[in-house]
């Protein structure tokens, strides 16, 4: 175990993620903002949970924001731009196959303009992949290339069930 990680913080976030990662289209996308010490600050629900209204949830700025994608994809361009605009500590997304984490690099988040420009270019390049690639695979490839080019930190994994 890593001595620098406070696992009590992550247990609350992971508990929330495990509750939402299997949501279907009927339940939709939900999100929650947590403080760096794991306290739930805000909860959002709807078709696009990352339409974060700072007037309704000012503490979302600088938080750990996690949400689900019913489509089981990695981050959308809108997700990443929202993370940059809110100066998040970490952006997370979960789906049936696992979790994805995105953090700013040493220089902080890139500008939303730079994210859009780079994401759109990479997306159009990745669109030419073989037809056997599904939406999830394409979204992961976009994220992997985006973080390489813009200096962010991306990780992904599966839920471990005992």
N, C-alpha and C positions, 0 to 999 in steps of 0.2 A: 504494500500500500504506500502511496505517495504521502509523505508527512506534511506537505504544503497544502493539501486539499482538505477542506472542511466538508466531510461527507454528509453532515447533517443538513447543510445547505442544499446539496444536490439531491438528497433523498426527497425533499419536498417538490423539487422541480421534476424529478423523474416520476414521482407518484402522479403528478398532474399529467405528464406526457403519456404514461401508461394508460391513464383513463381516457385519453382522447385519440390515441394513435390509430384506433380501429374505427373511428367515426366514418359513417357512410354519408352519401349526399344528403340524406334526410336530416341528419344531425348537423351537417355542415362543418365549416371551419370555425375553430375557437382558438383564442389566444389568451395568454396571461403574462403580465409583467411582474417580475420578481426583483427584490432588492438583491444586492450582492451577498447579503447574509440569509437569503432564502425566504424572506417574507413576501407573501402575495400582496401586490399593490392594486392591480386592476385586472379585470376579466372582460374580454370582448367576445362576442359571438355574432355569427352572421355569415353571409356568402363570402365576404372577404374580410377576415378578422383583422388584417393589418391596416385597415383604415383607422389608424389611431388618432383620436381627437385629443390633442394635448389640453384642451380646455376641460375635457371630462376626466383626463388622467394625466395631470402635469408630472407625476412621478415617473411616467414611462421613460422620460429622458434619462439616459445613463443607466438603464436597467438591463436585466437579462430578460429578453422577450422570447417566448416559445409559443409555437402554434402547430396546428396539424395541416397537412395537405391530403385531402380526400383522394387526390390523384396519385399519391405516393411518390411525388416528385421532390427534387431538391428545391433550392430557393429560386423564386421568380425574380425578375429584374425589379419589380415593385418592392418585394421583400427587402432586397439589398439596399435599394435607395432609401427606404424607410429607416433601416438600421443606421445608415450614414446620417440622415437628417436628424434622428433622435440621439445620435452619439451613443448607441447601445454598447454595453460591455460585451454582450454576446447576443447573437440571433440564433434561434434553434427552430428546426422544423422536424416533425415526426409524421410517420405514415405506417402502414401495415408492415413494411419491410425493415423499418429501423428509424434511426435519427441522423440528423445533419446539424453541424455546428459551424458558425461563421463568426470570426472575431476580427477586429481591426488589426492591421500589422503595426509595426513599431512607429510608423509615421501617422497612425490614426486611420480613420476611414477615408477612402478617396471621395471626391466630390460626387454628388448625385449625377451631375453632367458626365463626368468621366465614367461612372458606372454604366449609365445608359449607352453612351457611345461605344464602349468596349463590349458590353453585353450584347448589343445589337449586332455588332460585327462578328463576334464569336458565334452567336446564334445562327446567323446566315451561313457561316462556314460549316457549322456542325449539321445544318439542315441537309447537307449532301451525304450524310452517313447512310450505310446500307439500310434497307427497309426492315431488317430483322432487329434494329434497335428500337426499343419502346421509349415512351415519353420520359420514364424515370432515368433510363440510361443516358438519354440526350441531355436531360437537366443536370445530371452528375458531371458529364463531360464538359458542359458549359461552365459549371462552378469550378471545376478543377483548373480549366484554362484561365478563367477570370481571376482566380486568386494568384495564380502564377504571374499573370501580367500586372496585377494591381497591388500585390504584396499583402494580401489578407491571409488569414489562417483558417483553413477548412478541414474539418474532420467529419467522419461518418462512421456509423456502426449499427449493430443489431441490438435489439433488446435481449437481455439475458434473463431467461425465466428459469427459476429453480424447479 
